[in-house]
Amino acid sequence: MSNPFEAAAPPRLTAPPPPAGLDIFEREAADDLQAVFGRRAPQVLQRLALLMFTPDSIVSHRVRRGLEHLAAAQFQPLAVGRSRLEPVRIREMWRAALDLEASPQALERLAICDALMGHTDSLVVLLWDAAAAGGQTGAGRLSALKGSGEPALRSPGSLRSVMGAPDTVFRLVHTSDTPRDLLRELAILLPAATRRSFLEAAETRLPLASNAVVEAARALAPDLAARSFANLRIACGVRAHVNARLAAGVGERAAPLRWLQSALDQVLERRRPISVRRVFRALDEAGLELAPWDRILLGARAFCPARHDA
């Protein structure tokens, strides 16, 4: 079969090509930006910022807290949309970081990310930075405000600290670090029509009420009471259930249950991390069905066993 993207001759361009070096996602969004803003596109891009409230912030009802902190820092919401982070999108979004992380650690992080990011849609918010000055970009200023993914490295005034992100799994928000990242992530997260509507909202610059963003978040998990990040009870409960199953005799499912028994002992008593991938596989092989959020909590305890429950 011929390659549908292979042209016999270069097409005739009716507009200047996008800057060299951009990947296909960046080129798509850059083309939309140019179409909406023309020559003003570079200046407008410097003032834009992109934030994603991930499923952990949605189900724990912490979006309003985040918006209040953003408003105090003079970031104005312009547009909001939903995005489901399937595994392929996760790998595209964090490709550079995953390529740099040690291979076993990256694979374990992917296992818990796949479970967490697929729990609900995420909420993508385009922001206007009303305070950027002196060569700052909106994306860069928001990235600095966000705070580290590691709790020990965050300042008390960071967005993640204010929202109460408890550990390196439940980070609550993602932001684009640079204007170029913003373009790339707009194209990864949003379909073309929604992406274009986001940029058109930046053209009008009519602020979006915070309540509209909060209501959009509630619509993603309308029947849920606020979820907790406390996972010690879940891990202890699973271990007790595993012990009871083994005591009763389980035949061919004994092997995954024995592995879980030993692994959970390491997590709960020695506070040593264990493989999230193996935990999930052993649960499936043993026929232990957990509620989706409980499964995520158990994976988070396996990944970060030293965290104290709040």
N, C-alpha and C positions, 0 to 999 in steps of 0.2 A: 504494500500500500504506500502511496506517495505521502510525503510529509505535507500536511495542510498548511503549515506555516512557512514553507520554503517557496520563495517567490522566484520566478524565472528572471525577472528584471526588477530593479529597485522601483517602488511605486513613486508616483509624482506627489510631492508634498505640497499641501496648500497652506501650511503654517510651518514655522521653524521647528526642527526636531527638538525633543527635550534634551537637557544637558547630558553629555556623555558620562557613562559610569553609573547611571541609575539602573536598578534592576527593574523587572517588569512591573512589580507592584508600585514602585516609586514613579515610574513613567506614566502609569494609568492615572494616579492621583495628581501628578504634576500637570498632566494634560487638562484635567478637569479644573484645576486651580487657574491655569492660564486662560481657559475658556470663560471663566466667571470674572476674573479680575484683570486680564490683559497685562499691561505693563506694571500694574500695581501688585502683581502676584508676589514678587519677592518680599516687598514691604509688609503685605498682609500676613504672609506666612510667618514672619518674625514675631507677630503678636498672637498667634494661635497656639493653643495647647490642647492636648487630647488626653482624656482620663477614662479609664474603664473601672467601674465598680464590678468586681468579680463575684461569683456566686456566694462566697463566704460573707461578704458584706451585705448581699441581698437577703440571705436567710437569717442573718443575725440582726437585721433591721438597723444598720449603722450608716445608711446612706445620708440621712439628714445631718448627722453629726459631721460627716465629711464635707457636705455642702456648706455648712455654717463656717467651717474653718477655711474653705476656699474663698468664700465671700469676704471674710476678714482679711485675706491676703490679696483681695481685689482681682479675683478671677470670676468672670461673669459667664454663666452657662448660656450658650447660644442654640444648641440643638442636642437632642437625645435620641438614641436608637438602641435596639437590642441586637445582640450577636451571640450565636451559639459557638463555643469554642470546641469544635471537633478535634480529634488528635492531629490531623494534618495542619489545621490552623495553629494549634499550640506549637508545633515544631517549626512552623514558619515564623511565628511571632518571636520566639526566643531562640532562633537558630544560632545566633552568634554566641549567646551565653552558654547554650548547651554544648557547642563545639569546644568552648574553653574549659568547661567543667570536666573533672576526671570522669572517665567513662562509666564506672559502676555507679558513682553518685548521680550522674546525669540520668541514667536509666531508672534509678529508684525515684528520683524527683519526677520524672515523666509519669511513672505509674500513679503517684498520688495526684499529680496535676490532671491526668486524664480523668480520674474519678471526680475530683473536685470541680474542674471546669465544665464537666458535662452534667453537673447536678441541676443547674438551671441555666437559662440564658444569662449573659453578662449585660451590663448597661454601659453603653459608650456615650460619652459626653464631650462635645466640642466646647472649648472655653475661649474667651477673649481675655487677654492679660491687659488690664487697665493700668498697670504700674510698671511695666518693663521700661527700663531706661539705660542709657550708657552702654549700648551694644548688647544688652541682655536679650534673650529670646523668651517668648512665653513658654515654649517647651522646656528650655533649660531651667527657667525659674521654677516651674512646676515640678520638674524632676528633683531639684534640690529640696523643695518643700516636702515632697513625698516621704523622704527618709529611707534608710536602708531596709533591706529585707531581713536583716539580722537585728533582733531587738536590742542587743547590747550596743550596737553601733548607732542607734537612733538618738536624736535630741528630743527632749520632752515636747518641743513645739512642732515636731514633724507631723504630717498628716496621718501617718500610720500610728504614731503614738497617741494622738488625740482620738483616733477612731478605736484604739484598743487592740491593735493586731498583736496576738499573743506569742507568735513564734514564726519560724521560717517557712512553715506550710501555709498558715492562714495570714496572708499579707494584705488582704482586703481590697487593695487597689493596684492598678498598673497605670503608668504614665509613659508617654513617648518622651525619650530623653533629648532628642534634637529635632529641629524642623524636618530633616530628612527622614528620621524615624516616623514622624507624624504622618508624612505622606505615605510611607510604606504601610503603616498600620491601618490607616484609613482604607486602603485598598484591600488589605487582608480581611478586615473585620466587617466591612459594609458592602452591600451590593451597589452597583453603579448608580442607580436612581437615588438611593439613600445618601450615598457619598456626595452626589451633586447637590442634594437638598441641604446637606450640612454646610457646604461651601456657600450656597446662596443665602443661608442664614447668617453667615459671616459677612456677606455683602450688606445686608440690611442692618446688622448689629443690634437687633431688637433683643434685649435680655429675656431669657426664659426663666419664668418663676421657679424658685426652688421646689415649691409644692408639686409642680408638674413633673420634675425629676423623681421626687419621692413617690408620687403616684405611679409613675412608670415602673419603679422598682417593686412596688407592692403588687403590681399586675403580674410580675414574673413568679411570685410565690404567694398567691392570694389567700391560701388556706392554711398557711404555716404560722404558728406562734414563733417568736424569736428563738432561733437555734443557739445552743451553747457550744463553746469550743472545749468544754471540759470532757476529757476522753478517758480519764482513769477508770471511771465506773464501767465504761464499755469494755475496756481491756480486761478488767477483773471479772466481769460477767461472762465474757467469752471463755476465759480460762476456766472458770467454774463449770461452764457447760461442757467444755472439752473433757475435763476431769470426770464428770458424771458419765459422759458417753463412753469413755474408755473403761470406767469401772463396770459398766453394764455389758461390755463386750460388743464390738462393732464389726468384726470380720474384716472384709477387704478395705474398709475405710480407716483401719487402725493406723496405717502409716502416716497419712496427712494429719490425723489427730495427734499422734505422738510428736510430729514435728511442731505443730502449733503449741502443744503443751510446753516443749522445751524452749521454743522461741519466745513465748509470752513470759516464761520464767525469767529469761534474760532481760526482757524489756522492763518488767515490773520490779524485779529484785536487784538486778545488777545495773539497770538503766543503760543498757547497751543497745544501740540501734540494730535492727534486723531488716532483712530484705522485704520491702513493701510488695514487690512482685511475687515473692514466694508466699507471703501472707495471703494475698488475694487468691493465688492459685490453690493453696491448701484449703482455704475456706470453700472454694468451689468443689474441690475433689472430695472433701469431707461432707458435702451437702449441707453446710451451715449457711443459712440464708439470713443475712442481716438487713435491716432497713438501710436504704442508700446512705443516709447521713451517718448512721452508726458505722457503716463500712468505711466511710471516709475518716471518721474519728479514729478508728482502729489503725488505719494506715498512717495517720498523722502521729499516733503514739509510737508506732514502729519506727518512723522516720526521725522523730524528736523525742526519745524516751525520757530525757532529763527534765522536760518542762513540768512545772508545777501547775496543777489546775487552779484557775482563778475561781 
